[in-house]
Amino acid sequence: MERLITAANGTELCIDEFGAADAPLIVQLEGHQAQLVAVPDSYCRRLADAGFRVIRVDNRDVGRSQRFPGVEYTLAEMAEDVHGLLEVLGSPAVVCGRSMGGAIAQLLAVRHPGSVLGLGLFHTFAKQHHAGRVPPSSSAPFADFDEYRAWLGRSLPPIAGPDHPYSVEYLDRLARTQWARGVDWDGYDRQLRAMWRQPAWTAELAGVTVPVAIVHGLDDALTPPQNAELLAELLPQAEVHLVPGLGHQQPPALDELYLAATLHAAGR
């Protein structure tokens, strides 16, 4: 069930919940541009069946969460949104993040270690160097739903792994669902700039001592598997899964793998 929550730092976030309200908490964060609906329902239901309260989150500037027009921010500020959400929910959590969401999860663990019980880091990265000059804003490549659907159909298939291609039916359903929930190119642009603006944090990861599970596709063209190898060096307690045929995605066909990885991050 979806609802809006005003986090303790004032940001209004849309969340979707599975499982009992008093169960141990697992928070799911998506990547750049992606909405909470991109986290597979089947995976969330299986975690709920395993005894967890699972919360998918729309990051700021996507879906039904608050927009920040004219505001420049960093990934660390997005991590403060998640920390503020956990303060309202009154519970620390295992935090699973994909791509940009995995970077946010790392920053949350570094800055608020008491809020994070474990980390699931899925097709993500740790920033080693400051990017320097932030690129200028870009104009939207779509003006209506049909153009958005066509743009999504061009953007997602190239980053899928050869063993897990996106079907036309899935892309149609995702486009319609995300469009109805709220698509905002300017918000996408602000998220991208947040990644550029964020200072490097690899030196801070040595202080992260919670269980960590890393899942990364060996055919990830957007975030190459060397990123997972670096994370494994920086987080030696991590359990690492490098998956042939998997791209920059979490397909429902691999629910069993992601379930096991998340349970490891939860200490089970």
PyMOL commands that set and color helices and strands:
alter all, ss='L'
color gray80, all
select helices_A, chain A and resi 36-38+41-49+75-89+100-111+113-115+145-155+157-159+168-181+185-197+202-207+226-234+252-265
alter helices_A, ss='H'
color red, helices_A
select strands_A, chain A and resi 2-6+12-18+25-29+53-57+93-98+116-122+212-217+239-243
alter strands_A, ss='S'
color yellow, strands_A
deselect
rebuild
show_as cartoon
